[in-house]
């Protein structure tokens, strides 16, 4: 008897020394009664038969009454018997930070009404030695995005330990890539990655109401499906631009961006969008609606494959390639103004991305057409990126968004999309010249700099206006906020060339 008492006391002491993170939303997002919770999860899994073998999942994290059935469709794709480690990524709803946040070092498990889920402390130690996983541990305390997935994992992969990571909303594209790279040493045949994210949050409470009846549900599902499709296609750039430009309220966009990088660089296989639905379809109420997606990825992990950025200058683009970048500018404007899936659809259809990933500057020009061109002039907006510091595709996206908000003109409105004609100029790197005599009108774009002021004309501007070189430079000086003849003394000049493509072509 004394031995049994001693053993019991030892167990209590060990538990006290190894604290678990307690549930924060049991009884709210899911039942806090163990039997009821187990029964509910088992029923949802049984109703969601799926081909097993997934190595990565995207799952929603709302209350089970809303998104549990969709989550079950994804979790049913796991062959849990062989899973020993689950890297669990989700957004931090309560704390803003950059990179990933791991649990406090003292935490050894996460608990739910079904019991404890042990942490893979060795894997966490590996991440702590890196540079991207030093966000605030206290972000885990109130967070639901990882917790609501645990009861599913407890039934589907009961022997697995978890690596819980919250990804901060300040994480950018490069951060996401570096995070993915640091996760690769943890990937093996017994590891799966589960990313917890809801998709579009639509309604006044979320301050995002671009869509309306009568087909609000259909619009939300189409948007969710095309966005999730960029993940299923292992397309980190297409996913990132789609969410960023459209402003789509995907709460887990940053952890999903980490997954997209893992899939593109460290996975062999295929992705499948299993289901997309909304809370509005569940409740019949559209005042507030959240979109839920289930995505499964089947295949195998591999070592990181780096895709070296192109250092070569942009080559001569074909007419077809030019049409592609003009279509990208149009898709960007549509996604930016209509908040739809146009950019994702462009990436799904694009056939020759390698040719537009060389570093280049770009300008997007919007021209009025019809009566408006007669009354207000042809130029509606023109903005761009001068330096060749990023791939042409990124420069075009940035330039198109900037053109929609050109400060010299009223902001572009959605109703104008069919009334403007687009022109895209792909720029060579600028180079300095000794003086104005080196400038060839019609061939060279010109950058004038003097006294901290700077202005640019594209090569096509002077011919379109009928200007000779000196007249062009007079106008360029005024554009820079300088006296008309300021270019004649002490100014610096750079020239560049442009490949110009328009919708008229």
Phi, psi and omega per residue, in radians:
X1 nan -0.757 3.127
X2 -1.067 -0.651 -3.140
X3 -1.138 -0.718 3.125
X4 -1.129 -0.720 3.114
X5 -1.096 -0.725 3.135
X6 -1.093 -0.750 3.123
X7 -1.082 -0.728 3.138
X8 -1.119 -0.730 3.123
X9 -1.139 -0.658 3.111
X10 -1.102 -0.716 3.128
X11 -1.100 -0.745 3.122
X12 -1.098 -0.728 3.141
X13 -1.114 -0.704 3.138
X14 -1.126 -0.692 3.119
X15 -1.119 -0.719 3.134
X16 -1.121 -0.551 -3.105
X17 -1.459 -0.208 -3.095
X18 -2.193 1.311 -3.030
X19 -1.174 2.629 3.049
X20 -1.925 2.657 3.069
X21 -1.345 2.057 -3.067
X22 -1.307 2.732 3.115
X23 -1.141 2.476 3.140
X24 -1.795 -0.397 -3.029
X25 -2.238 0.238 3.035
X26 -1.096 2.377 -3.072
X27 1.576 -0.164 3.104
X28 -2.076 -1.070 3.136
X29 -1.439 -0.436 -3.141
X30 -2.703 2.830 -3.055
X31 -1.088 2.519 3.049
X32 -1.646 -0.073 3.052
X33 -1.503 2.136 -3.046
X34 -1.015 -0.772 -3.094
X35 -1.167 -0.758 3.124
X36 -1.124 -0.723 3.140
X37 -1.102 -0.836 -3.141
X38 -1.049 -0.776 -3.123
X39 -1.092 -0.736 -3.107
X40 -1.143 -0.788 -3.117
X41 -1.168 -0.732 3.125
X42 -1.051 -0.724 -3.136
X43 -1.145 -0.718 3.141
X44 -1.153 -0.705 3.110
X45 -1.168 -0.692 -3.139
X46 -1.140 -0.525 -3.126
X47 -1.471 0.003 -3.060
X48 -2.195 1.082 3.117
X49 -1.108 2.500 -3.112
X50 -2.700 2.710 3.010
X51 -1.129 2.195 -3.094
X52 -1.470 3.048 3.100
X53 1.940 0.127 -3.141
X54 -1.185 2.477 3.077
X55 -1.890 -0.168 3.071
X56 -2.667 2.612 -3.099
X57 -2.413 2.627 2.836
X58 -1.996 2.216 -3.066
X59 -2.370 2.599 3.078
X60 -1.392 2.962 -3.088
X61 -2.409 0.514 3.077
X62 -1.435 -3.111 3.037
X63 -0.990 2.548 -3.058
X64 -1.039 -0.528 -3.138
X65 -1.120 -0.435 -3.134
X66 -1.682 -0.859 -2.967
X67 -2.101 0.030 -3.072
X68 -1.044 -0.711 -3.109
X69 -1.141 -0.642 3.114
X70 -1.216 -0.737 3.086
X71 -1.044 -0.702 -3.127
X72 -1.090 -0.597 3.107
X73 -1.054 -0.657 3.116
X74 -1.311 -0.839 -3.092
X75 -1.105 -0.502 3.103
X76 -1.165 -0.254 3.131
X77 -1.466 -0.094 3.110
X78 -1.472 2.414 2.931
X79 -1.668 1.485 -2.937
X80 -1.154 -0.318 -3.082
X81 -1.077 -0.550 -3.099
X82 -1.719 0.108 -3.079
X83 -1.625 2.128 3.107
X84 -1.951 -0.322 -3.130
X85 -2.457 2.375 3.057
X86 -2.148 2.010 2.992
X87 -1.465 1.969 -2.995
X88 -1.913 1.927 -3.102
X89 -1.917 2.428 3.090
X90 -2.743 2.909 -3.134
X91 -1.434 2.667 2.999
X92 -1.621 2.010 -3.128
X93 -1.493 -0.297 -2.957
X94 -1.981 -0.320 -3.125
X95 -2.274 2.370 3.062
X96 -1.677 2.316 3.114
X97 -2.888 3.103 -3.100
X98 -1.977 2.384 3.116
X99 1.473 -2.689 -3.056
X100 -1.884 2.579 3.070
X101 -2.020 2.229 3.097
X102 -1.772 2.798 3.094
X103 -1.114 2.831 3.067
X104 -1.003 2.582 -3.107
X105 -1.033 -0.478 -3.102
X106 -1.309 -0.328 -3.088
X107 -1.371 2.242 3.134
X108 -1.977 -0.167 3.135
X109 -2.760 2.802 2.925
X110 -1.898 2.447 -3.101
X111 -1.999 2.603 2.994
X112 -2.349 3.059 3.055
X113 -1.008 -0.331 3.120
X114 -1.523 -0.038 3.114
X115 2.126 -2.802 -3.059
X116 -1.661 2.563 2.972
X117 -2.065 1.989 -3.058
X118 -1.237 2.585 3.062
X119 -1.542 2.547 3.022
X120 -1.486 1.561 -3.002
X121 -1.206 -0.523 3.082
X122 -1.139 -0.740 3.116
X123 -1.144 -0.712 3.105
X124 -1.088 -0.648 3.110
X125 -1.103 -0.652 3.094
X126 -1.077 -0.798 -3.114
X127 -1.170 -0.616 3.141
X128 -1.135 -0.405 3.100
X129 -1.387 -0.226 3.118
X130 -1.453 -2.978 -3.054
X131 -1.881 -0.176 -2.961
X132 -1.849 0.045 -3.000
X133 -2.206 0.996 -3.111
X134 -2.222 0.571 3.042
X135 -1.275 3.021 -3.051
X136 -1.198 2.144 3.138
X137 -1.075 -0.549 -3.091
X138 -1.171 -0.206 3.071
X139 -1.065 -0.421 -3.122
X140 -1.282 -0.414 -2.958
X141 -1.050 -0.865 -3.128
X142 -1.675 0.002 -2.899
X143 -1.363 2.360 -3.140
X144 -1.743 -0.309 -2.926
X145 -1.097 -0.577 3.079
X146 -1.561 -0.652 -3.034
X147 -1.037 -0.736 -3.031
X148 -1.195 -0.265 3.098
X149 -1.457 -0.303 -2.989
X150 -1.146 -0.755 3.120
X151 -1.022 -0.632 3.058
X152 -1.101 -0.800 3.138
X153 -1.132 -0.611 3.140
X154 -1.096 -0.527 3.118
X155 -1.591 -0.651 -3.057
X156 -1.436 -0.693 -3.096
X157 -2.306 1.182 -2.977
X158 -1.132 -0.341 -3.106
X159 -1.659 -0.004 -3.043
X160 -1.423 2.514 2.925
X161 -1.766 2.703 -3.029
X162 -1.963 2.682 3.010
X163 -2.092 1.588 -3.032
X164 -1.440 2.190 -3.111
X165 -2.310 2.136 2.961
X166 -1.671 2.379 -3.097
X167 -1.908 2.193 -3.050
X168 -1.313 2.670 -3.088
X169 -1.246 -0.254 3.122
X170 -1.522 0.066 3.123
X171 -1.207 2.262 3.125
X172 -1.798 -3.084 -3.048
X173 -1.054 -0.766 -3.133
X174 -1.195 -0.673 3.072
X175 -1.016 -0.797 -3.118
X176 -1.050 -0.694 3.114
X177 -1.131 -0.756 3.138
X178 -1.162 -0.662 3.082
X179 -1.067 -0.794 3.126
X180 -1.038 -0.732 -3.124
X181 -1.071 -0.686 -3.129
X182 -1.308 -0.306 3.084
X183 -1.431 -0.374 -3.012
X184 -0.985 -0.699 3.138
X185 -1.056 -0.281 3.136
X186 -1.554 -0.129 -3.018
X187 -1.539 2.191 3.054
X188 -2.621 -3.040 -3.044
X189 -1.224 -0.197 3.106
X190 -1.852 0.218 -3.098
X191 -2.028 2.383 2.988
X192 -2.147 2.724 3.082
X193 -1.987 2.213 3.108
X194 -2.101 2.141 3.127
X195 -1.944 2.179 -3.085
X196 -1.708 2.071 3.138
X197 -2.774 2.344 2.825
X198 -1.527 2.786 -3.132
X199 -1.777 -2.324 -2.961
X200 -1.025 2.289 2.990
X201 -1.837 1.931 -3.020
X202 -2.055 2.284 3.101
X203 2.502 2.867 -3.077
X204 -1.035 -0.652 -3.137
X205 -1.059 -0.573 -3.134
X206 -1.604 0.003 3.136
X207 0.989 0.683 3.134
X208 -2.598 1.812 -3.067
X209 -2.393 0.966 -3.110
X210 -1.319 -0.304 -3.049
X211 -1.949 2.813 -3.102
X212 -2.554 2.963 3.049
X213 -1.112 2.825 0.225
X214 -1.558 -0.145 -3.053
X215 -2.061 0.786 -3.119
X216 -1.054 -0.809 -3.129
X217 -1.054 -0.738 3.131
X218 -1.121 -0.718 3.117
X219 -1.101 -0.728 -3.129
X220 -1.163 -0.709 3.121
X221 -1.159 -0.747 3.124
X222 -1.084 -0.718 3.114
X223 -1.134 -0.781 3.121
X224 -1.086 -0.678 -3.093
X225 -1.236 -0.693 -3.118
X226 -1.256 -0.577 3.094
X227 -1.221 -0.822 3.089
X228 -1.086 -0.519 3.122
X229 -1.091 -0.528 3.084
X230 -1.195 -0.536 3.028
X231 -1.219 -0.795 -3.138
X232 -1.085 -0.417 3.128
X233 -1.614 0.100 -3.132
X234 1.011 0.827 -3.019
X235 -2.080 1.465 -3.094
X236 -1.108 -0.678 -3.104
X237 -1.204 -0.770 3.124
X238 -1.095 -0.722 3.105
X239 -1.098 -0.819 -3.070
X240 -1.086 -0.847 -3.129
X241 -1.118 -0.683 -3.125
X242 -1.036 -0.859 -3.105
X243 -1.230 -0.767 -3.050
X244 -1.164 -0.815 -3.068
X245 -1.282 -0.746 -3.101
X246 -1.276 -0.332 -3.061
X247 1.310 0.235 -3.086
X248 -0.947 2.349 -3.037
X249 -1.515 1.018 3.076
X250 -1.460 1.885 -2.981
X251 -1.181 -0.468 -3.139
X252 -1.777 0.492 -3.084
X253 -1.008 -0.657 -3.071
X254 -1.277 -0.827 3.017
X255 -1.103 -0.563 3.061
X256 -1.142 -0.595 3.088
X257 -1.146 -0.625 3.065
X258 -1.111 -0.802 3.098
X259 -1.042 -0.759 -3.129
X260 -1.028 -0.671 3.094
X261 -1.188 -0.705 3.083
X262 -1.048 -0.787 -3.106
X263 -1.130 -0.709 -3.092
X264 -1.248 -0.531 -2.987
X265 -1.953 -0.293 -2.989
X266 -2.482 0.554 -3.098
X267 -2.540 2.470 2.987
X268 -2.098 2.105 3.131
X269 2.775 -2.570 -3.069
X270 -2.501 2.761 3.093
X271 -2.076 2.636 -3.128
X272 -2.452 2.203 3.000
X273 -1.389 1.939 -3.053
X274 -1.403 -0.680 -3.080
X275 -2.860 2.591 2.978
X276 -2.441 2.221 3.083
X277 -2.613 -3.050 -3.108
X278 -2.380 2.817 3.040
X279 -1.145 -0.507 3.094
X280 -1.078 -0.664 3.076
X281 -1.146 -0.508 -3.126
X282 -1.357 -0.732 -3.011
X283 -1.763 -0.363 -3.046
X284 1.430 0.009 3.134
X285 -1.854 2.317 -3.087
X286 -1.998 0.128 3.081
X287 -1.067 -0.711 3.031
X288 -2.298 2.289 3.117
X289 -2.519 2.417 3.086
X290 -2.104 2.395 3.141
X291 -1.614 2.441 -3.135
X292 -2.153 2.362 3.133
X293 -2.267 2.508 3.006
X294 -2.083 2.189 -3.128
X295 -2.312 2.363 3.123
X296 -2.129 2.515 -3.138
X297 -2.179 2.082 -3.114
X298 -1.948 2.375 -3.108
X299 2.703 -2.460 -3.108
X300 -2.603 2.637 3.072
X301 -1.346 2.732 3.133
X302 -2.544 3.099 3.070
X303 -1.231 2.766 -3.094
X304 -1.124 2.264 3.082
X305 -1.916 1.936 -3.106
X306 -1.425 2.350 3.036
X307 -1.810 1.787 -3.073
X308 -1.160 2.278 3.080
X309 -1.130 2.551 -3.131
X310 -1.209 2.202 3.091
X311 -1.708 -0.180 -3.123
X312 -1.278 2.567 3.086
X313 -1.147 2.756 3.139
X314 -1.065 2.260 3.109
X315 -1.464 -3.067 3.113
X316 -1.262 2.138 -3.124
X317 -1.503 2.501 3.057
X318 -1.375 2.936 3.088
X319 -1.051 -0.656 3.126
X320 -1.157 -0.713 3.102
X321 -1.168 -0.662 3.062
X322 -1.083 -0.719 3.096
X323 -1.084 -0.596 3.110
X324 -1.098 -0.789 -3.086
X325 -1.294 -0.504 3.018
X326 -1.146 -0.736 3.097
X327 -1.110 -0.605 3.078
X328 -1.131 -0.733 3.103
X329 -1.083 -0.738 3.099
X330 -1.104 -0.785 3.123
X331 -1.087 -0.655 3.114
X332 -1.103 -0.809 3.114
X333 -1.054 -0.720 -3.139
X334 -1.122 -0.836 -3.132
X335 -1.114 -0.655 -3.122
X336 -1.186 -0.730 -3.050
X337 -1.592 -0.586 -3.096
X338 -1.775 -0.171 3.142
X339 1.034 0.608 -3.101
X340 -1.805 -2.912 -3.060
X341 -1.715 0.493 -3.023
X342 -1.099 -0.707 -3.131
X343 -1.157 -0.761 3.109
X344 -1.035 -0.707 3.120
X345 -1.157 -0.629 3.084
X346 -1.104 -0.791 3.127
X347 -1.123 -0.593 3.119
X348 -1.165 -0.516 -3.075
X349 -1.728 -0.299 -3.038
X350 -1.075 2.418 -3.018
X351 -1.938 -0.270 -2.964
X352 -2.466 1.006 -3.061
X353 -1.179 -0.556 -3.090
X354 -1.003 -0.612 -3.065
X355 -1.230 -0.343 -3.110
X356 -1.962 0.368 3.095
X357 -1.849 0.109 2.983
X358 -1.276 2.594 3.136
X359 -1.147 2.368 -3.131
X360 -2.879 2.702 2.932
X361 -1.502 2.927 3.128
X362 -2.734 2.541 2.977
X363 -2.158 2.496 3.027
X364 -2.030 2.158 3.139
X365 -1.952 2.336 3.082
X366 -1.894 2.244 3.139
X367 -1.973 2.328 2.958
X368 -1.154 2.652 3.080
X369 -2.220 2.929 3.027
X370 1.079 -2.483 -3.080
X371 -1.104 -0.574 -3.124
X372 -1.136 -0.651 3.091
X373 -1.106 -0.606 3.141
X374 -1.246 -0.694 -3.054
X375 -1.525 -0.557 -3.040
X376 -2.018 -0.107 -3.093
X377 1.650 2.836 -3.067
X378 -1.246 -0.714 -2.998
X379 -1.283 2.132 3.075
X380 -1.829 -0.591 3.105
X381 -3.018 2.698 3.040
X382 -2.763 2.010 3.128
X383 -2.465 2.760 -3.135
X384 -2.995 -2.988 -3.107
X385 -2.101 2.088 -3.063
X386 -1.409 -0.877 -3.004
X387 -1.297 2.514 3.109
X388 -1.574 1.114 -3.081
X389 -1.837 0.014 -3.107
X390 -2.574 2.836 3.116
X391 -1.016 2.609 -3.127
X392 -0.949 -0.719 -3.110
X393 -1.026 -0.712 3.134
X394 -1.209 -0.672 3.117
X395 -1.101 -0.689 3.125
X396 -1.131 -0.757 3.119
X397 -1.072 -0.828 -3.138
X398 -1.084 -0.740 -3.119
X399 -1.153 -0.683 -3.119
X400 -1.147 -0.760 3.101
X401 -1.090 -0.755 3.133
X402 -1.111 -0.685 3.140
X403 -1.097 -0.622 3.114
X404 -1.125 -0.330 -3.130
X405 -2.178 0.537 3.098
X406 -0.923 2.078 -3.038
X407 -1.178 -0.201 3.136
X408 -1.429 -0.195 -3.057
X409 -2.324 2.831 2.967
X410 -1.030 2.594 3.123
X411 -1.004 2.457 3.090
X412 -1.133 2.331 -3.133
X413 -1.814 2.657 3.136
X414 -0.928 -0.639 -3.106
X415 -1.135 -0.312 -3.118
X416 -1.506 -0.159 -3.028
X417 -0.960 -0.663 -3.127
X418 -1.497 -0.007 -3.077
X419 -1.910 -0.007 3.136
X420 -2.048 2.615 3.121
X421 -1.920 2.372 -3.052
X422 -1.762 2.530 3.031
X423 -2.378 2.328 3.130
X424 -2.074 2.272 3.075
X425 -1.947 2.047 3.065
X426 -1.618 2.091 -2.955
X427 -1.716 2.486 2.935
X428 -1.339 2.961 3.044
X429 -1.141 2.438 3.108
X430 -1.332 2.568 3.092
X431 -2.362 2.506 -3.131
X432 -1.267 2.614 3.021
X433 -2.234 2.775 -3.006
X434 -1.194 -0.573 -3.088
X435 -3.014 3.136 -3.054
X436 -1.101 -0.407 -3.132
X437 -1.139 -0.317 3.130
X438 -1.480 -0.109 -3.078
X439 -1.487 2.233 3.104
X440 -1.842 1.949 -3.119
X441 -1.101 2.333 -3.141
X442 1.597 -0.428 3.079
X443 -1.775 -0.707 -3.039
X444 -1.769 2.328 2.761
X445 -1.390 2.701 -3.023
X446 -2.287 2.370 2.990
X447 -2.009 2.135 3.117
X448 -1.881 2.316 3.125
X449 -2.292 2.374 3.070
X450 -2.893 2.306 3.049
X451 0.989 0.627 3.139
X452 1.411 0.027 3.099
X453 -1.857 2.659 -3.035
X454 -2.658 2.499 3.083
X455 -2.654 2.794 -3.034
X456 -2.401 2.476 2.886
X457 -2.123 2.392 3.005
X458 -1.243 2.775 -3.100
X459 -1.011 -0.562 -3.041
X460 -1.385 -0.193 -3.035
X461 -1.133 -0.891 -3.077
X462 -1.051 -0.841 3.094
X463 -1.061 -0.687 -3.137
X464 -1.104 -0.593 -3.110
X465 -1.596 -0.134 -3.115
X466 1.311 0.496 -3.084
X467 -1.613 2.524 2.887
X468 -1.499 -3.102 -3.043
X469 -1.068 -0.833 -3.070
X470 -1.167 -0.679 3.103
X471 -1.129 -0.724 3.090
X472 -1.019 -0.788 -3.109
X473 -1.207 -0.567 3.010
X474 -1.012 -0.853 -3.133
X475 -1.158 -0.652 -3.131
X476 -1.157 -0.673 3.082
X477 -1.084 -0.764 3.111
X478 -1.120 -0.667 3.105
X479 -1.063 -0.574 3.128
X480 -1.395 -0.026 -3.120
X481 1.421 0.444 -3.128
X482 -1.949 2.850 3.004
X483 -1.037 2.700 -3.026
X484 -0.962 -0.696 -3.072
X485 -1.696 0.275 -3.073
X486 -1.130 -0.385 -3.113
X487 -1.233 -0.285 -3.051
X488 -1.329 -0.330 -3.083
X489 -2.410 2.138 2.985
X490 1.312 0.200 3.132
X491 -1.602 2.688 3.026
X492 -1.906 2.534 -3.102
X493 -2.207 2.431 2.961
X494 -2.206 2.573 3.111
X495 -2.194 2.746 3.091
X496 -2.660 2.894 3.047
X497 -1.961 2.889 -3.129
X498 -2.464 2.449 2.938
X499 -1.717 2.072 -2.974
X500 -1.912 2.252 3.126
X501 -2.299 2.451 -3.123
X502 -2.378 2.865 3.093
X503 -1.178 -0.414 3.084
X504 -1.084 -0.597 3.134
X505 -1.194 nan nan
